[in-house]
Amino acid sequence: MKPISEYSTLRPGLFHWQGYEPEVKCDCSSTAVVTPAGLIFIDSIPLAEEALNDLVVESFSAPAAVVLTSGNHQRESLALGKRFGIPVFAPEDAGDDIIADQRFRSGEPVAGMESITLPGFGPGETAFLYDGALIFGDALINLEPEGLRLLPEKYREDKKRSLRSLADLHDLKPQVLLFAHGNPIIQNASSRLATCLAEVS
């Protein structure tokens, strides 16, 4: 994938960039967020050197970790980890093909963020919540023309289990929704999430 030349600042300490990946024939997205642990990169796709340097400067924080939401998102994590000398974190059940410095158990705090396990979608599928920003891997996507929706059934490991795993999301009131595939939702995020979950419950 070609490096992305620009990123967006959604609010201070929260960043997003996106590009088309011909190999998977889909838009792929990445998030960076400043937590008490430092600047955390999530499901990173390549960002051009100048843009990456600008992001770090704008964050006013030292890069601290690269975090994966699932076993499907190795992406640029190893190169980014090497670039900054920071560890790569992956879910413990992300699979043997994933290379990471540390494994975490979904549901435990990771790099200053709350993690939410979402079994049934993909290997180790995990969402992260920090300061009102809810960051998804593959469980929910926001791609045109369909918009916000669950990962299509054909890509899920277990349909029934995936639907049950959404229960932990119903009580959340996020201000921002971010995805590994698709544009962020920065307006009416809580109601948009509630509507999406209601449609599949």
C-alpha positions in Angstrom: 0.0 0.0 0.0 1.3 3.5 -0.9 2.0 5.7 2.1 -0.8 8.2 2.8 0.2 11.8 2.4 -2.2 13.4 4.9 -4.0 12.7 8.2 -6.9 14.4 9.9 -7.1 15.8 13.4 -10.5 15.0 14.7 -9.8 16.8 18.0 -6.7 17.4 20.0 -4.9 14.1 20.6 -7.1 12.1 18.1 -6.0 11.5 14.5 -7.2 9.5 11.5 -5.9 8.6 8.1 -7.3 6.4 5.3 -6.4 4.9 1.9 -7.5 2.3 -0.6 -5.8 -1.1 -0.4 -5.9 -2.8 -3.8 -5.0 -6.2 -2.2 -8.2 -6.3 -0.2 -10.2 -4.0 -2.6 -11.3 -1.8 0.3 -10.6 1.4 2.1 -8.4 0.9 5.2 -8.2 3.4 8.0 -6.0 4.0 11.0 -6.2 5.9 14.3 -3.7 7.5 16.6 -4.7 8.6 20.1 -2.9 10.3 22.9 -3.5 8.5 26.2 -1.6 8.7 29.5 0.8 6.1 28.1 1.7 8.4 25.2 0.9 8.4 21.5 -0.8 5.1 20.5 -1.1 4.0 16.9 -4.0 1.6 16.2 -4.2 -0.7 13.1 -1.7 1.5 11.3 -1.5 1.7 7.5 1.6 3.5 6.1 1.7 7.3 6.6 4.2 9.3 4.6 7.3 10.3 6.6 6.5 14.1 6.6 2.9 13.5 7.7 4.0 11.0 10.3 6.5 13.5 11.7 3.9 16.3 11.7 1.4 14.0 13.5 4.0 13.2 16.3 4.8 16.9 16.7 1.1 17.9 16.8 0.3 15.2 19.4 2.8 16.8 21.9 3.4 13.2 23.0 6.1 10.6 22.5 5.1 7.5 20.5 4.5 4.7 23.0 2.9 1.7 21.2 1.3 0.2 18.2 -1.9 -1.7 19.0 -3.8 -4.2 16.8 -7.5 -4.8 17.0 -7.4 -8.3 15.6 -5.4 -11.0 13.8 -6.3 -9.5 10.5 -4.5 -6.2 11.0 -0.7 -6.6 11.1 -0.6 -3.8 8.5 2.3 -1.4 9.1 2.7 -2.2 12.7 6.2 -3.8 12.6 7.7 -1.0 10.5 6.2 1.6 12.8 7.3 -0.2 15.9 10.9 -0.3 14.5 10.7 3.3 13.3 10.1 4.6 16.9 11.5 1.7 18.9 8.1 1.0 20.5 6.3 -2.3 21.2 3.5 -3.8 19.1 0.5 -5.1 21.1 -1.9 -7.7 19.8 -4.8 -9.7 21.2 -3.7 -13.0 22.8 -6.0 -14.9 20.5 -5.1 -13.0 17.3 -3.4 -16.1 15.9 0.1 -17.4 15.3 0.5 -15.4 12.0 0.6 -12.1 13.9 3.9 -10.8 15.1 3.8 -8.8 18.3 6.1 -7.9 21.2 3.3 -8.3 23.7 -0.1 -10.0 23.8 -3.0 -8.7 25.8 -6.2 -10.3 27.0 -9.2 -8.5 25.6 -11.1 -6.8 28.4 -7.9 -5.7 30.1 -6.5 -2.1 29.9 -4.1 -1.6 26.9 -1.8 1.4 26.6 -4.1 3.5 28.7 -7.3 2.4 26.8 -10.2 0.2 27.8 -10.5 -2.9 25.6 -13.7 -4.6 24.7 -13.6 -8.1 23.5 -15.9 -8.9 20.5 -15.7 -12.6 19.8 -17.3 -14.1 16.8 -16.1 -11.5 14.3 -12.5 -12.3 13.7 -9.4 -13.7 15.6 -9.0 -11.6 18.7 -11.4 -8.9 17.6 -11.2 -6.0 20.1 -12.6 -2.5 20.3 -10.9 0.2 22.3 -12.5 3.1 24.3 -10.7 6.2 25.4 -12.1 9.5 26.4 -15.3 9.1 24.4 -13.6 7.7 21.3 -14.7 4.2 20.4 -12.3 2.5 18.0 -13.3 -0.6 16.1 -11.4 -3.1 14.1 -13.6 -5.1 11.8 -16.7 -5.6 13.9 -18.3 -2.4 12.7 -17.4 -0.7 9.4 -18.5 2.6 7.8 -18.0 2.2 4.1 -20.0 3.7 1.3 -22.6 3.2 0.0 -24.0 1.1 2.9 -22.6 3.3 5.7 -22.4 2.2 9.3 -23.1 -1.6 9.6 -21.8 -4.8 11.1 -19.1 -6.7 9.3 -20.9 -8.8 6.7 -21.7 -12.3 7.8 -19.5 -14.1 5.3 -16.4 -12.5 7.0 -17.4 -13.4 10.6 -16.2 -16.5 12.4 -19.5 -17.1 14.2 -22.7 -15.2 13.4 -24.5 -15.9 16.7 -21.5 -15.3 18.9 -20.8 -12.1 17.1 -24.3 -10.8 17.8 -24.0 -11.8 21.5 -20.7 -10.0 21.8 -22.3 -6.7 20.9 -24.1 -6.6 24.3 -21.2 -4.7 25.9 -21.6 -1.9 23.5 -25.3 -1.1 24.2 -24.5 1.0 27.3 -21.7 3.0 25.8 -22.3 6.7 24.8 -19.3 7.4 22.5 -18.7 10.9 21.2 -16.7 9.6 18.2 -16.7 6.3 16.3 -13.6 5.2 14.4 -13.0 2.2 12.3 -10.3 0.1 10.6 -12.4 0.4 7.5 -14.3 3.6 6.8 -14.7 7.2 7.7 -15.0 8.3 11.4 -18.3 9.4 12.7 -17.9 12.6 14.7 -21.5 13.8 14.9 -24.4 12.0 16.7 -22.0 9.0 17.3 -23.9 7.7 20.2 -27.3 7.6 18.5 -25.8 6.3 15.3 -24.2 3.4 17.2 -27.5 2.7 19.1 -29.5 2.7 15.8 -27.0 0.3 14.3 -27.1 -2.1 17.2 -30.9 -1.9 17.4 -31.2 -3.0 13.8 -29.3 -6.3 14.5 -30.6 -7.1 18.0 
